[in-house]
Amino acid sequence: MIKVEGLTKSFGRQAVLRELSLEVATGTITIVIGRSGGGKSVFLKHLVGLMQPDAGRILVDGVDISRLRGRALDEIRRAYGVVFQGGALFDSMTCYDNVAFPLREKLRTPPEELTKRVEAALGQVGLEGVGAKYPAEISGGMRKRVAIARALVTEPEIVFFDEPTTGLDPVLVNTIHHLILNLHRRARFTAVVVSHEIPEIFEIADTVAMLHEGRIVEVGPPAAIQGSTNPIVRRFIKGEPDNSEER
Amino acid sequence: MPEPPLAPALRPFEAVGGWTIGIVDSLGRFGTFLAEAVGALVTPPFKLRAFLDRINFIGYRSLLIIFLTGAFTGMVLGLQIYLTLVRFGSEAFLGPAVALSLIRELGPVLAALMVTGRAGSALTAELGIMRITEQIDAFTVMALSPMRYLVAPSILAGLVTFPLMTALFDVVGIFGGYLVGVKLFGLSEGTYFGEMQTFVDLGDIMVGFWKSLSFGVIVTWVCTYKGFNVGHGAEGVARATTQAVVTSSVLILVWDYFMGSILQ
């Protein structure tokens, strides 16, 4: 279980996260929704230990990772898989080597097993035969799928997705969402997905959390969020313009 | 919590304080960065493949530019020194004059400046792009140290390639001087090389060696640091690349003076 308590982060005078609290149950898909620039990616960077909070705690199976550094933090990260917004594939490596990299370097997988697992991972995301290509030679949607294969190839317990469908057409958005759902059914990892793909993302969520101005303003199952009476949530879901933006 | 805004009268003090803290903070980060890289260099696992790739990137791909600049630097030196020495009837000393200028001073400095322009800038741009596309973060969240994979091999490659590039620059430069002095002005071959053997000793070569070794560290340290700490977007990468080349070049010349003073 991931438990976030009172997470606070400011950059200079700009408060990005304000005493944010959230619980993510083991084996579920939790979607964090919210406006662009609302702190979703900053929140995710705290969860994966790329940023340290000014205050608050992030408990992963009872261990406060916000206080960990170096090897102790790496031990926690061994159970992580992360899909970055742009994929973050190593552009000097082929797709095969990208997926093989964490197995080779992190788990020291023997070569015979490595080949099998990489091919299986690429097969799971429907990309058999693209292993020899470089990330620059494939489409944006394929890059996202390679990134998902790389994140899942080590069979992590917790997977973080940072806007996995940004910049994709609606068909690809649904393809990626269903891919995440299918992979989750098979591996039962805990997933935290940051997204603003409304309402498509509700189809795959167990829990939806709405982040607004650095706080979680509402949490619940997708149906409850969709029927929310909270004006902030309703405005966001309906895509109504926010006049405060123009000030 | 965000800090409350200061009274207008106190803002200049805040600005000076902020600037000072920023400088000290940057220097601290700069030093810590090298310490982390050295830590990754001396502890296993060692990344031999990444090291060989960096040798290729920094050294092998700089061979042409080193060859060209070395040859023309030697030829210019040969020409100017010959025209000066001939006025005093001392043209026999052309060989040692060219060799000493190159070995002690121009070889290490110009080779380092050339490698900075070619490989240092590319190193910063490469790491900068990796930073803004989150590839460096990808290493970190995989529980793998980006210092071990990206920075330490570059610094070690700098230590190995800079002295070799300098040696090549020196040799090609001395041959350039030979072409001008011997082939163009008709100085005897024996005089050019014979006097060189008399006046150039191991101490001179070691001066050049220590300089090139330290330049190797300076250039790779500055360039990887700037790439790692790049700003936002393409503009951030462009600015970091410019800063890396300018800072490395200035530090090469400043450090050269201090090394020259110490290793007389």
Contacts between the chains, C-beta under 8 A, distances in Angstrom:
chain1	res1	chain2	res2	distance
A	8	B	1	7.0
A	10	B	1	6.8
A	10	B	2	4.9
A	12	B	2	7.5
A	13	B	2	4.5
A	13	B	3	6.0
A	13	B	5	7.3
A	14	B	2	6.7
A	15	B	1	7.2
A	15	B	2	4.9
A	48	B	141	5.0
A	49	B	140	7.8
A	49	B	141	7.5
A	50	B	137	5.7
A	50	B	140	6.3
A	50	B	141	6.9
A	54	B	1	7.4
A	55	B	1	7.9
A	74	B	143	3.9
A	75	B	143	7.6
A	77	B	140	7.9
A	77	B	141	5.9
A	77	B	142	7.3
A	77	B	143	4.2
A	78	B	143	5.2
A	80	B	141	6.0
A	80	B	143	7.8
A	82	B	138	7.2
A	82	B	141	4.4
A	82	B	142	8.0
A	84	B	134	4.5
A	84	B	137	6.9
A	84	B	138	6.4
A	85	B	134	7.2
A	86	B	133	5.6
A	86	B	134	6.2
A	88	B	133	6.1
A	88	B	134	4.0
A	88	B	135	5.2
A	88	B	137	6.6
A	88	B	138	4.2
A	89	B	135	7.5
A	90	B	130	8.0
A	90	B	135	5.7
A	90	B	138	7.3
A	91	B	133	7.6
A	91	B	135	7.3
A	101	B	142	7.6
A	102	B	142	5.0
A	102	B	144	7.8
A	105	B	142	7.4
A	105	B	144	5.6
A	106	B	142	5.6
A	106	B	143	6.1
A	106	B	144	6.2
